[in-house]
Amino acid sequence: MIATNILLNALLIWQTVTGIPADPVDEDNLQTLLETENAIADETIIADIVTQLNQTMSYEDHCGGCIDRLIIGKSLAAAREDMVAPAFTMWCKLSQFYDNDTCVQQYGISTVNGSSLGSNFVDMLGGMDPTGYDGLLYCHYYENNNCPKPETPNVTVSHLWPPKSPEHMSAPEPGNNGTFNVLHISDINIQLDYAIGSESNCTDALCCSSHSHNNQNLTGTSPYNGYWNSYYNSYFAENGSYVQGSYIDVFNMSNVWTPATTFGNYNCDTPEVLVNSTLENILEYSRQNNITYDFTLFTGGMGDSDLAKYLSFEDAVSSDMTVFNILKDRLGKLPVFPVIGNQDSYPHGQLAPLTSNVESKFSWNYNLLSNLWEEFGWLNAEQAQQAREHYTGYAVETQLGLKVIALNSNAWFNKNMYSYVNASQPDNFGQFSFLIEELVASEAKNQRVWIVAHIPPAFTGLPVPSNVFSQIVERFSPSTIAGIFFGHTHEDQFEIVYASSGNDTKSVENALNQAYIAPSVSPLGGVNPAWRFYQVDKATFSIMNVHNYYSPLNSTFTSNGTKPTWFHEYSSRYAYNISWPTTSPLNATYWHLVAEQIGSSVAVRQKYEQFAKRQSPYGSDCYNSKECDYDYCFVTSFTVDEYETCVAAQ
């Protein structure tokens, strides 16, 4: 009945704007009106809708304008969903709401040759409440704060778990059986069309591809001619050895400002040769230091960050397959426990609930990857089936007894259209129910757990799911959850989870758990490529130390094509000069002490920022800018609300 009312309302709107006689509209003459409406030229419908959308641009109340656009779109989607994409795309371009490329990306229809979000926008309109929390949330987070942030509903999922017993109020103490090592790789973001000699100082999209350009024409030769010299068609052979290929005379071949060098640039994602350099260094370090890894965490990030018009379905599949094939080829029999990120689906960042009528748009992704992970031996048949049923989420028990629970973080991503449907509900995707079931089962047998996902909920997440996630972590910490691991930001960071009780929730007494955010292999965003490994207590699976490694990418620009040099950057136990027992894990209390120093000392903030970007020449200057002012808020916030409240109080 609701859908019928929306359709009737839409047709009433068209009667007004197109001159159709305004006879009474009811279900008896609905079919007649539908036949009449179908006869109207599509161009007329689009023009009329564009007129209505343009009227919303004149509102002094930007929030009201955004909400009205959603109402118009919902009504249109109910009657002629095929008209939503062309109408909104035309309005967007004519009104210059976004630039033309972004208009197509946001409202156009995806094809196998180009990614757009138009059909996902239609799906969202069909399910959302534009005038309620859904619409306000969308207009705040998706449309650049056009609406004030709506008050976050007070939701809970506590009915899904039993009361917490006294024995689970504290974390187990580390044992005397030593440690083992776990490798962590994140955000490879391979750029399959990376082109040596292409523009790395572009003004449009992702740089370093054949379509990259700088709007300012270069007259004469590049300022880097005679200075940058690493232009070799190099690669790593199947046996892992580095082959310096033939020299490419880019300065005589192209008219670009800053020709892309062999191993990448800070404005670009990762060329395949840099991916292989990273893996080669990991293996070389293992051989030279006689250490082994029990397994690998890969916290997502396979596709690149180019404009949607350059992203095809084939590119999405090829990126996923290439990255996982490289990991399998180089790491061999070492188990890899992967998750997918926002750039690992098509279109990017989109995921519909399994209970929706459109989830088949995305099932190809988790079916493909689940099959691949099973084929590689990373998951068994039962775990692979679990991944198919939970958007690539699964639970694995390692040989030593640790459970690793993987989640698909697109469920709380603020660029996922489907996250704005019934947004006040605590678990639209069913992922938190899955997580709780696994945690309850582990708690019952005193098994410790790691949680792995791509997007940290406080960073580009949404308020309700981040609050629910925090509630779950609080309930099962510090006894059951031994660690939480993310990627996504490209920076080396951490977050602390505090108990919600007490007047000062960010106190040492309330520090419950911590999340490790791994540095990226991709240099995009002005960071140096990096990887890390954890020393883990064998008895409790608590983190005893974190070792971080990086390569200064800028040194490869003038290296005459020699392979990158990698360095041990720091170990977390000793980097911040915290007085800490050698037998104690790096728990939430430890990281709270680090956070306090970040909040009180500019020197420590500067150190944190240098670690975050791995000594990059594009690191923040905490002494002479405000770039580091919110670092304390970031490291002490696990939810969107916590972070935004902290920032507002600065």
ROTISE-298866 format. One record per residue (C-alpha): residue number from 1; x, y, z. Coordinates in Angstrom, 1 decimal, m for minus. Layout:
(NUM,(X,Y,Z)),
...
//
This chain:
(1,(0.0,0.0,0.0)),
(2,(2.9,2.4,0.8)),
(3,(4.4,1.8,m2.6)),
(4,(1.1,2.4,m4.3)),
(5,(0.6,5.7,m2.4)),
(6,(4.1,6.8,m3.4)),
(7,(3.3,6.0,m7.0)),
(8,(0.0,7.8,m6.9)),
(9,(1.8,10.8,m5.4)),
(10,(4.4,10.7,m8.2)),
(11,(1.7,10.7,m10.8)),
(12,(m0.1,13.6,m9.1)),
(13,(3.2,15.6,m9.4)),
(14,(3.4,14.8,m13.1)),
(15,(m0.2,15.9,m13.6)),
(16,(0.8,19.3,m12.2)),
(17,(4.1,19.8,m14.1)),
(18,(3.0,18.2,m17.5)),
(19,(m0.5,19.4,m17.8)),
(20,(m2.2,16.1,m17.6)),
(21,(m5.8,16.6,m16.5)),
(22,(m6.0,16.5,m12.7)),
(23,(m8.8,13.9,m12.4)),
(24,(m9.1,12.2,m9.0)),
(25,(m6.4,9.6,m8.7)),
(26,(m7.2,6.3,m7.1)),
(27,(m6.3,2.6,m7.5)),
(28,(m9.2,2.2,m9.9)),
(29,(m7.8,4.5,m12.6)),
(30,(m4.1,4.0,m11.7)),
(31,(m3.6,1.7,m14.8)),
(32,(m5.1,4.3,m17.1)),
(33,(m2.8,7.0,m15.7)),
(34,(0.2,4.6,m16.0)),
(35,(m0.6,4.1,m19.7)),
(36,(m0.9,7.8,m20.1)),
(37,(2.3,8.5,m18.3)),
(38,(4.2,5.9,m20.4)),
(39,(3.2,7.9,m23.5)),
(40,(4.9,11.0,m22.2)),
(41,(8.2,11.6,m23.9)),
(42,(11.1,10.6,m21.6)),
(43,(12.7,14.0,m22.4)),
(44,(9.7,15.8,m21.1)),
(45,(9.7,13.8,m17.8)),
(46,(13.4,14.5,m17.4)),
(47,(13.0,18.2,m18.1)),
(48,(10.2,18.4,m15.6)),
(49,(12.1,16.6,m12.9)),
(50,(15.2,18.8,m13.5)),
(51,(13.0,21.9,m13.1)),
(52,(11.8,20.6,m9.7)),
(53,(15.3,19.7,m8.6)),
(54,(16.6,23.1,m9.7)),
(55,(14.0,24.8,m7.6)),
(56,(15.5,23.1,m4.5)),
(57,(18.8,24.8,m5.2)),
(58,(17.2,28.2,m4.5)),
(59,(16.2,27.3,m1.0)),
(60,(17.9,29.3,1.8)),
(61,(17.5,26.1,3.8)),
(62,(20.1,23.8,2.2)),
(63,(18.9,20.9,4.4)),
(64,(15.3,21.4,3.2)),
(65,(16.6,21.4,m0.4)),
(66,(18.5,18.2,0.1)),
(67,(15.5,16.5,1.7)),
(68,(13.2,17.6,m1.1)),
(69,(15.5,16.2,m3.7)),
(70,(15.3,12.9,m2.0)),
(71,(11.5,13.1,m1.9)),
(72,(11.4,14.0,m5.6)),
(73,(13.8,11.1,m6.4)),
(74,(11.8,8.6,m4.3)),
(75,(8.6,9.5,m6.0)),
(76,(10.2,9.3,m9.4)),
(77,(11.8,5.9,m8.5)),
(78,(8.5,4.5,m7.5)),
(79,(6.9,5.4,m10.9)),
(80,(9.7,5.4,m13.4)),
(81,(13.0,4.3,m11.8)),
(82,(14.6,4.3,m15.2)),
(83,(14.3,8.1,m15.3)),
(84,(16.1,8.7,m12.0)),
(85,(19.7,8.4,m13.4)),
(86,(19.2,10.6,m16.5)),
(87,(17.2,13.2,m14.6)),
(88,(19.5,13.5,m11.6)),
(89,(22.6,13.4,m13.9)),
(90,(21.3,16.2,m16.1)),
(91,(20.3,18.3,m13.1)),
(92,(23.7,17.8,m11.5)),
(93,(25.5,18.9,m14.6)),
(94,(23.3,21.9,m15.3)),
(95,(23.3,23.1,m11.7)),
(96,(27.0,22.4,m11.4)),
(97,(26.2,20.6,m8.1)),
(98,(29.3,18.6,m8.8)),
(99,(31.7,18.6,m11.8)),
(100,(30.6,16.6,m14.8)),
(101,(32.6,13.5,m14.0)),
(102,(31.4,13.4,m10.4)),
(103,(27.8,13.9,m11.6)),
(104,(28.1,10.8,m13.8)),
(105,(29.8,8.9,m11.0)),
(106,(27.1,9.7,m8.5)),
(107,(24.0,9.4,m10.6)),
(108,(24.9,7.6,m13.8)),
(109,(24.3,4.0,m14.6)),
(110,(27.2,1.5,m14.3)),
(111,(28.2,m0.5,m17.3)),
(112,(30.9,m3.1,m17.6)),
(113,(33.1,m0.3,m19.0)),
(114,(32.5,2.4,m16.4)),
(115,(31.4,2.5,m12.8)),
(116,(28.6,4.8,m11.5)),
(117,(26.2,4.7,m8.6)),
(118,(22.9,5.6,m10.3)),
(119,(21.3,2.2,m9.8)),
(120,(22.4,2.1,m6.2)),
(121,(21.0,5.6,m5.7)),
(122,(17.7,4.3,m7.0)),
(123,(17.8,1.3,m4.7)),
(124,(18.5,3.6,m1.8)),
(125,(15.6,6.0,m2.7)),
(126,(13.2,3.1,m2.9)),
(127,(14.0,1.9,0.7)),
(128,(14.8,5.0,2.6)),
(129,(12.7,7.5,4.6)),
(130,(13.7,10.9,3.1)),
(131,(12.0,12.9,5.8)),
(132,(13.3,10.9,8.8)),
(133,(16.6,9.9,10.1)),
(134,(17.7,8.2,6.8)),
(135,(17.3,11.5,4.9)),
(136,(18.9,13.7,7.5)),
(137,(21.9,11.3,7.8)),
(138,(22.4,11.1,4.0)),
(139,(22.2,14.9,3.7)),
(140,(24.8,15.3,6.4)),
(141,(27.4,12.7,5.5)),
(142,(26.9,12.1,1.8)),
(143,(26.0,15.7,0.7)),
(144,(28.6,17.6,2.5)),
(145,(26.8,18.7,5.6)),
(146,(23.8,20.1,3.9)),
(147,(21.9,19.0,7.0)),
(148,(23.1,19.2,10.6)),
(149,(24.1,15.9,12.0)),
(150,(20.9,14.2,13.3)),
(151,(20.8,12.9,16.9)),
(152,(22.0,9.4,16.9)),
(153,(19.3,6.9,18.0)),
(154,(20.0,5.1,21.2)),
(155,(20.2,1.5,20.0)),
(156,(21.5,m1.7,21.5)),
(157,(22.0,m5.3,20.6)),
(158,(22.6,m6.5,24.2)),
(159,(19.7,m8.9,24.0)),
(160,(21.9,m11.0,21.7)),
(161,(24.4,m12.0,24.4)),
(162,(24.3,m13.5,27.9)),
(163,(25.3,m11.6,31.1)),
(164,(29.1,m11.2,31.5)),
(165,(30.4,m13.6,34.1)),
(166,(33.1,m12.5,36.7)),
(167,(35.7,m14.7,35.1)),
(168,(35.5,m12.7,31.9)),
(169,(36.0,m9.2,33.4)),
(170,(39.8,m9.2,32.9)),
(171,(42.3,m10.3,30.3)),
(172,(44.3,m13.4,30.8)),
(173,(48.0,m12.9,31.7)),
(174,(50.6,m13.8,29.1)),
(175,(52.2,m17.3,29.5)),
(176,(55.8,m18.5,29.5)),
(177,(55.7,m20.3,26.2)),
(178,(57.1,m17.4,24.2)),
(179,(55.7,m15.6,21.1)),
(180,(54.9,m16.3,17.5)),
(181,(54.8,m13.8,14.5)),
(182,(51.9,m12.6,12.4)),
(183,(52.4,m10.6,9.2)),
(184,(50.0,m7.7,8.4)),
(185,(49.7,m6.2,4.9)),
(186,(47.1,m3.7,3.9)),
(187,(46.0,m1.4,1.1)),
(188,(48.0,m2.7,m1.8)),
(189,(45.7,m0.8,m4.2)),
(190,(47.4,m2.1,m7.3)),
(191,(47.3,0.4,m10.2)),
(192,(47.1,m1.9,m13.2)),
(193,(47.4,0.9,m15.8)),
(194,(50.4,2.5,m14.1)),
(195,(52.6,3.9,m16.9)),
(196,(56.2,4.9,m16.5)),
(197,(56.6,8.5,m17.9)),
(198,(53.0,9.5,m17.5)),
(199,(52.0,12.6,m15.5)),
(200,(52.5,12.1,m11.8)),
(201,(51.6,15.7,m11.0)),
(202,(48.1,15.6,m12.5)),
(203,(45.2,17.9,m11.9)),
(204,(42.3,15.6,m12.5)),
(205,(42.2,12.1,m11.0)),
(206,(44.6,9.4,m9.9)),
(207,(47.9,10.2,m11.5)),
(208,(50.5,8.0,m13.3)),
(209,(48.2,6.5,m16.0)),
(210,(48.0,7.2,m19.7)),
(211,(45.0,9.5,m19.2)),
(212,(46.6,11.6,m16.4)),
(213,(47.3,15.2,m17.3)),
(214,(48.1,18.5,m15.8)),
(215,(45.8,21.4,m16.9)),
(216,(48.7,23.8,m17.1)),
(217,(50.6,23.1,m20.3)),
(218,(54.3,22.5,m20.0)),
(219,(56.5,24.7,m22.2)),
(220,(60.0,23.5,m22.6)),
(221,(61.4,20.5,m20.7)),
(222,(60.3,19.0,m17.4)),
(223,(62.0,20.6,m14.4)),
(224,(63.0,17.0,m13.4)),
(225,(64.9,16.4,m16.6)),
(226,(68.5,15.6,m15.6)),
(227,(67.5,15.0,m12.0)),
(228,(65.0,12.1,m11.8)),
(229,(66.5,9.1,m13.5)),
(230,(64.7,6.0,m12.4)),
(231,(62.8,5.2,m15.7)),
(232,(63.4,1.5,m16.2)),
(233,(60.9,m1.2,m17.3)),
(234,(61.9,m3.3,m14.4)),
(235,(60.2,m6.3,m12.8)),
(236,(60.6,m9.2,m10.3)),
(237,(61.1,m12.6,m11.9)),
(238,(59.2,m15.7,m10.8)),
(239,(62.0,m16.7,m8.5)),
(240,(61.8,m13.3,m6.7)),
(241,(65.0,m11.8,m8.2)),
(242,(64.9,m8.2,m9.4)),
(243,(65.4,m7.6,m13.1)),
(244,(66.3,m4.0,m14.0)),
(245,(64.8,m3.6,m17.5)),
(246,(65.6,m1.3,m20.3)),
(247,(65.8,2.4,m19.8)),
(248,(62.8,4.5,m21.1)),
(249,(63.8,8.0,m22.3)),
(250,(60.6,9.7,m21.0)),
(251,(61.9,13.2,m21.3)),
(252,(62.2,12.9,m25.1)),
(253,(59.0,10.9,m25.5)),
(254,(56.5,12.9,m23.5)),
(255,(55.5,16.5,m22.6)),
(256,(54.6,16.1,m19.0)),
(257,(55.6,18.0,m15.9)),
(258,(56.6,15.2,m13.6)),
(259,(57.1,11.8,m15.4)),
(260,(56.2,8.8,m13.2)),
(261,(59.2,6.8,m12.2)),
(262,(59.5,3.0,m12.0)),
(263,(58.4,2.3,m8.4)),
(264,(55.6,4.8,m8.0)),
(265,(54.7,8.3,m6.8)),
(266,(52.9,9.9,m3.9)),
(267,(50.0,10.9,m6.1)),
(268,(49.5,7.4,m7.4)),
(269,(48.5,4.0,m6.3)),
(270,(50.8,1.0,m6.5)),
(271,(52.6,m0.3,m9.6)),
(272,(53.0,m4.1,m9.7)),
(273,(56.7,m3.8,m9.3)),
(274,(56.3,m2.1,m6.0)),
(275,(53.9,m4.7,m4.8)),
(276,(56.5,m7.4,m5.6)),
(277,(59.3,m5.3,m3.9)),
(278,(57.2,m5.3,m0.7)),
(279,(56.7,m9.0,m0.8)),
(280,(60.3,m9.6,m1.7)),
(281,(61.4,m7.6,1.3)),
(282,(59.1,m9.4,3.7)),
(283,(60.6,m12.8,2.6)),
(284,(64.1,m11.5,2.6)),
(285,(63.7,m10.2,6.1)),
(286,(62.3,m13.5,7.2)),
(287,(65.3,m15.4,5.7)),
(288,(68.0,m13.0,7.0)),
(289,(66.6,m13.0,10.6)),
(290,(65.5,m16.6,10.7)),
(291,(61.9,m15.9,11.7)),
(292,(58.7,m17.4,10.4)),
(293,(55.1,m16.1,10.3)),
(294,(52.2,m18.3,11.4)),
(295,(49.7,m16.5,9.2)),
(296,(49.1,m13.2,7.4)),
(297,(46.3,m10.6,7.9)),
(298,(45.4,m8.7,4.8)),
(299,(43.0,m5.9,5.7)),
(300,(41.8,m5.1,2.2)),
(301,(42.5,m2.5,m0.5)),
(302,(43.1,m4.1,m3.9)),
(303,(41.6,m1.7,m6.5)),
(304,(43.0,1.7,m7.2)),
(305,(41.4,5.1,m6.6)),
(306,(40.8,6.4,m10.1)),
(307,(37.7,8.2,m11.3)),
(308,(34.7,6.0,m11.9)),
(309,(34.7,6.5,m15.6)),
(310,(38.1,4.8,m15.8)),
(311,(37.0,1.8,m13.6)),
(312,(35.5,m1.1,m15.4)),
(313,(34.0,m4.4,m14.1)),
(314,(37.0,m6.2,m15.6)),
(315,(39.4,m3.8,m13.8)),
(316,(37.7,m4.6,m10.5)),
(317,(38.0,m8.4,m11.0)),
(318,(41.5,m8.1,m12.4)),
(319,(42.7,m6.0,m9.4)),
(320,(41.3,m8.5,m6.9)),
(321,(42.6,m11.5,m8.8)),
(322,(46.1,m10.0,m9.4)),
(323,(46.6,m9.0,m5.7)),
(324,(45.5,m12.3,m4.3)),
(325,(47.5,m14.3,m6.9)),
(326,(50.6,m12.3,m6.0)),
(327,(50.1,m12.9,m2.3)),
(328,(49.6,m16.6,m3.0)),
(329,(52.6,m16.9,m5.3)),
(330,(55.0,m15.0,m3.0)),
(331,(53.8,m16.3,0.4)),
(332,(53.3,m19.9,m0.7)),
(333,(51.7,m22.1,1.9)),
(334,(51.5,m19.3,4.5)),
(335,(47.8,m18.9,5.4)),
(336,(46.3,m15.5,4.5)),
(337,(43.2,m14.3,6.3)),
(338,(41.8,m11.5,4.0)),
(339,(39.0,m9.0,4.1)),
(340,(37.8,m6.8,1.3)),
(341,(37.7,m3.0,1.4)),
(342,(35.6,m0.2,m0.2)),
(343,(37.7,m0.3,m3.4)),
(344,(37.4,m4.0,m3.8)),
(345,(33.8,m4.2,m5.1)),
(346,(32.0,m2.9,m8.2)),
(347,(30.9,m0.1,m7.9)),
(348,(33.3,0.9,m5.1)),
(349,(32.0,0.8,m1.6)),
(350,(28.5,m0.6,m2.3)),
(351,(27.0,m3.5,m0.5)),
(352,(23.3,m4.4,m0.1)),
(353,(21.8,m6.5,2.7)),
(354,(21.2,m10.1,1.9)),
(355,(17.6,m9.6,2.9)),
(356,(17.1,m6.9,0.2)),
(357,(15.8,m7.7,m3.3)),
(358,(19.0,m6.3,m4.9)),
(359,(21.7,m8.2,m3.1)),
(360,(22.4,m10.3,m6.3)),
(361,(24.1,m7.2,m7.7)),
(362,(27.0,m8.0,m5.3)),
(363,(26.9,m11.7,m4.7)),
(364,(29.3,m12.2,m7.7)),
(365,(31.9,m10.5,m5.5)),
(366,(31.8,m12.6,m2.4)),
(367,(31.2,m15.8,m4.4)),
(368,(34.2,m15.1,m6.6)),
(369,(36.5,m14.3,m3.6)),
(370,(35.2,m17.1,m1.4)),
(371,(35.9,m19.6,m4.2)),
(372,(39.4,m18.2,m4.7)),
(373,(40.2,m18.2,m1.0)),
(374,(39.1,m21.8,m0.8)),
(375,(41.1,m22.8,m3.9)),
(376,(44.2,m21.2,m2.3)),
(377,(43.7,m23.2,0.9)),
(378,(43.2,m20.1,3.1)),
(379,(39.7,m21.2,4.0)),
(380,(38.2,m24.7,4.1)),
(381,(34.9,m25.5,2.4)),
(382,(32.8,m24.7,5.5)),
(383,(34.6,m21.4,6.1)),
(384,(34.2,m20.5,2.4)),
(385,(30.5,m21.2,2.5)),
(386,(30.3,m19.0,5.6)),
(387,(32.0,m16.2,3.6)),
(388,(29.5,m16.6,0.8)),
(389,(26.7,m16.2,3.3)),
(390,(28.2,m13.2,5.2)),
(391,(29.5,m10.8,2.4)),
(392,(33.0,m12.4,2.7)),
(393,(32.8,m12.5,6.5)),
(394,(34.0,m15.7,8.1)),
(395,(35.5,m17.2,11.3)),
(396,(38.7,m19.3,11.3)),
(397,(40.5,m21.1,14.1)),
(398,(44.2,m21.1,13.8)),
(399,(46.5,m24.0,14.6)),
(400,(47.3,m22.5,18.0)),
(401,(43.6,m22.0,18.9)),
(402,(43.1,m18.3,18.1)),
(403,(39.8,m17.4,16.3)),
(404,(40.0,m14.8,13.6)),
(405,(36.7,m13.2,12.7)),
(406,(36.5,m11.3,9.4)),
(407,(33.9,m8.7,8.5)),
(408,(32.9,m6.7,5.5)),
(409,(33.2,m3.0,6.6)),
(410,(31.2,m1.7,3.6)),
(411,(28.2,m2.4,5.9)),
(412,(29.1,0.7,8.0)),
(413,(30.8,2.8,5.2)),
(414,(29.3,6.3,4.9)),
(415,(29.7,6.1,1.1)),
(416,(27.6,2.9,0.8)),
(417,(24.2,4.0,m0.4)),
(418,(22.5,1.0,1.2)),
(419,(23.7,2.1,4.6)),
(420,(21.2,4.9,4.5)),
(421,(18.2,2.6,4.3)),
(422,(16.7,2.0,7.8)),
(423,(19.8,3.6,9.1)),
(424,(18.4,3.8,12.7)),
(425,(18.4,0.0,12.9)),
(426,(21.3,m1.6,14.7)),
(427,(22.1,m4.5,12.3)),
(428,(20.7,m4.1,8.8)),
(429,(23.3,m6.4,7.3)),
(430,(23.3,m9.1,10.0)),
(431,(27.0,m8.8,10.4)),
(432,(26.9,m7.9,14.0)),
(433,(24.6,m10.8,14.8)),
(434,(27.2,m13.0,13.1)),
(435,(30.0,m11.4,15.1)),
(436,(28.2,m11.8,18.4)),
(437,(27.3,m15.4,17.7)),
(438,(31.0,m16.2,17.2)),
(439,(32.1,m14.2,20.2)),
(440,(29.5,m15.9,22.5)),
(441,(30.7,m19.3,21.3)),
(442,(34.3,m18.4,22.0)),
(443,(33.7,m16.8,25.3)),
(444,(31.9,m20.0,26.4)),
(445,(35.1,m22.0,26.0)),
(446,(37.5,m19.2,27.0)),
(447,(38.8,m18.8,23.4)),
(448,(40.5,m15.6,22.5)),
(449,(39.5,m13.7,19.3)),
(450,(40.9,m11.3,16.8)),
(451,(38.5,m9.1,14.7)),
(452,(39.6,m8.1,11.2)),
(453,(37.9,m5.5,8.9)),
(454,(39.0,m2.8,6.5)),
(455,(37.4,0.5,7.6)),
(456,(37.9,1.8,11.2)),
(457,(34.3,2.6,12.2)),
(458,(35.2,6.1,13.5)),
(459,(36.8,7.0,10.2)),
(460,(34.3,7.2,7.2)),
(461,(31.8,5.1,9.2)),
(462,(28.3,5.9,10.3)),
(463,(27.1,6.6,13.9)),
(464,(24.7,3.8,14.6)),
(465,(26.8,0.9,13.4)),
(466,(30.0,2.3,14.9)),
(467,(28.2,2.6,18.3)),
(468,(26.9,m1.0,18.0)),
(469,(30.4,m2.2,17.1)),
(470,(31.7,m0.4,20.2)),
(471,(29.1,m2.0,22.4)),
(472,(30.1,m5.4,21.2)),
(473,(33.8,m4.8,21.8)),
(474,(33.0,m3.4,25.2)),
(475,(30.9,m6.5,26.1)),
(476,(33.6,m9.0,25.1)),
(477,(36.7,m7.1,26.3)),
(478,(39.2,m7.5,27.6)),
(479,(38.7,m11.2,28.2)),
(480,(37.6,m12.6,24.8)),
(481,(38.7,m10.0,22.2)),
(482,(42.5,m10.0,22.1)),
(483,(42.9,m7.6,19.1)),
(484,(41.2,m5.6,16.4)),
(485,(42.8,m4.8,13.1)),
(486,(41.9,m2.4,10.3)),
(487,(43.4,m0.7,7.2)),
(488,(41.9,1.9,4.9)),
(489,(43.4,5.1,6.1)),
(490,(46.8,4.4,4.5)),
(491,(48.4,5.7,7.7)),
(492,(49.9,3.8,10.6)),
(493,(47.5,4.6,13.4)),
(494,(45.7,3.1,16.4)),
(495,(42.4,3.6,18.2)),
(496,(41.4,2.9,21.8)),
(497,(38.0,1.5,23.0)),
(498,(36.9,2.9,26.3)),
(499,(34.1,1.7,28.5)),
(500,(31.0,3.9,28.3)),
(501,(30.5,4.2,32.1)),
(502,(31.9,6.9,34.4)),
(503,(32.2,10.6,34.1)),
(504,(35.5,10.6,32.3)),
(505,(35.2,7.7,29.7)),
(506,(38.7,8.4,28.4)),
(507,(40.4,7.4,31.6)),
(508,(43.0,4.7,32.1)),
(509,(40.5,2.8,34.2)),
(510,(38.1,2.7,31.3)),
(511,(40.6,1.7,28.6)),
(512,(39.3,m1.7,27.4)),
(513,(40.8,m2.6,24.0)),
(514,(42.7,m1.2,21.1)),
(515,(42.5,m1.4,17.3)),
(516,(45.6,m1.5,15.1)),
(517,(45.3,0.4,11.8)),
(518,(48.0,m0.9,9.4)),
(519,(50.1,1.3,7.1)),
(520,(49.5,0.9,3.4)),
(521,(51.7,m0.5,0.7)),
(522,(50.2,2.2,m1.6)),
(523,(52.0,5.5,m1.4)),
(524,(48.8,7.5,m2.4)),
(525,(48.2,10.3,0.0)),
(526,(51.9,11.2,0.5)),
(527,(52.9,8.1,2.6)),
(528,(55.8,5.7,2.2)),
(529,(55.0,2.0,1.4)),
(530,(55.1,m0.1,4.5)),
(531,(54.3,m3.5,6.1)),
(532,(54.5,m4.8,9.7)),
(533,(54.5,m7.9,11.8)),
(534,(53.3,m8.6,15.3)),
(535,(54.9,m10.6,18.1)),
(536,(52.1,m12.5,19.7)),
(537,(51.9,m14.3,23.0)),
(538,(51.3,m18.0,22.4)),
(539,(49.1,m18.5,25.4)),
(540,(46.8,m15.4,25.3)),
(541,(47.2,m14.1,21.7)),
(542,(47.9,m10.6,23.1)),
(543,(50.2,m8.3,21.1)),
(544,(53.6,m8.1,22.7)),
(545,(55.2,m5.9,20.1)),
(546,(54.7,m4.4,16.6)),
(547,(57.6,m4.1,14.1)),
(548,(57.1,m1.6,11.3)),
(549,(59.1,m1.5,8.0)),
(550,(59.0,1.1,5.2)),
(551,(60.8,2.2,2.1)),
(552,(61.4,5.9,1.3)),
(553,(59.8,6.1,m2.1)),
(554,(61.3,9.4,m2.9)),
(555,(64.8,7.8,m2.8)),
(556,(63.8,5.7,m5.8)),
(557,(63.2,8.7,m8.0)),
(558,(67.0,9.2,m8.4)),
(559,(68.3,5.7,m7.8)),
(560,(69.1,4.9,m11.5)),
(561,(66.6,2.1,m11.4)),
(562,(68.0,0.1,m8.4)),
(563,(65.4,m1.7,m6.4)),
(564,(63.9,0.1,m3.3)),
(565,(65.7,m0.1,0.0)),
(566,(63.6,m1.1,3.1)),
(567,(64.2,m0.1,6.7)),
(568,(63.0,m1.1,10.1)),
(569,(61.2,2.1,11.2)),
(570,(60.3,1.4,14.9)),
(571,(58.9,m1.1,17.3)),
(572,(55.8,0.0,19.2)),
(573,(57.0,m1.2,22.6)),
(574,(60.0,1.2,22.7)),
(575,(59.0,4.0,20.3)),
(576,(57.2,6.2,22.8)),
(577,(59.4,5.7,25.9)),
(578,(56.5,4.4,28.0)),
(579,(57.6,2.7,31.2)),
(580,(56.1,m0.7,30.7)),
(581,(56.8,m4.1,32.1)),
(582,(58.6,m6.3,29.5)),
(583,(56.3,m9.2,30.3)),
(584,(53.1,m7.2,29.8)),
(585,(51.3,m7.0,26.4)),
(586,(50.7,m3.8,24.5)),
(587,(47.1,m3.5,25.8)),
(588,(44.6,m0.7,26.0)),
(589,(46.3,0.7,29.1)),
(590,(49.6,1.0,27.3)),
(591,(48.1,2.7,24.3)),
(592,(46.1,5.0,26.6)),
(593,(49.4,6.2,28.1)),
(594,(50.7,6.8,24.5)),
(595,(47.5,8.7,23.7)),
(596,(47.9,11.0,26.7)),
(597,(51.4,11.9,25.5)),
(598,(50.0,12.6,22.0)),
(599,(47.4,14.9,23.6)),
(600,(49.8,16.8,25.8)),
(601,(53.1,17.0,23.8)),
(602,(53.7,18.5,20.4)),
(603,(56.9,16.5,20.2)),
(604,(55.1,13.2,20.6)),
(605,(52.4,14.3,18.2)),
(606,(55.2,15.0,15.7)),
(607,(56.6,11.5,16.3)),
(608,(53.2,9.9,15.9)),
(609,(52.7,11.8,12.6)),
(610,(56.1,10.7,11.3)),
(611,(55.2,7.1,12.1)),
(612,(51.8,7.6,10.5)),
(613,(53.2,8.6,7.2)),
(614,(56.5,6.6,7.5)),
(615,(59.0,9.5,7.4)),
(616,(57.4,10.8,4.2)),
(617,(58.5,14.2,2.9)),
(618,(54.8,15.0,2.9)),
(619,(54.4,14.5,6.7)),
(620,(52.6,16.9,8.8)),
(621,(54.3,19.8,10.7)),
(622,(52.8,19.7,14.1)),
(623,(54.9,22.6,15.4)),
(624,(53.8,25.2,12.8)),
(625,(50.4,24.1,11.6)),
(626,(47.1,22.8,12.9)),
(627,(47.3,19.5,10.9)),
(628,(47.9,17.4,14.0)),
(629,(45.3,19.1,16.3)),
(630,(42.8,16.2,16.0)),
(631,(45.3,13.3,16.5)),
(632,(44.3,12.9,20.1)),
(633,(40.7,12.7,19.2)),
(634,(41.4,10.1,16.5)),
(635,(43.4,7.7,18.7)),
(636,(40.9,7.9,21.6)),
(637,(37.8,7.4,19.5)),
(638,(36.3,4.2,18.2)),
(639,(32.9,5.6,17.2)),
(640,(31.8,8.4,14.9)),
(641,(30.0,10.2,17.8)),
(642,(33.1,10.0,20.0)),
(643,(35.4,11.5,17.4)),
(644,(33.1,14.3,16.4)),
(645,(32.3,15.2,20.0)),
(646,(36.0,15.3,20.8)),
(647,(36.8,17.5,17.7)),
(648,(33.9,19.9,18.5)),
(649,(35.4,20.4,22.0)),
(650,(38.9,21.2,20.7)),
//
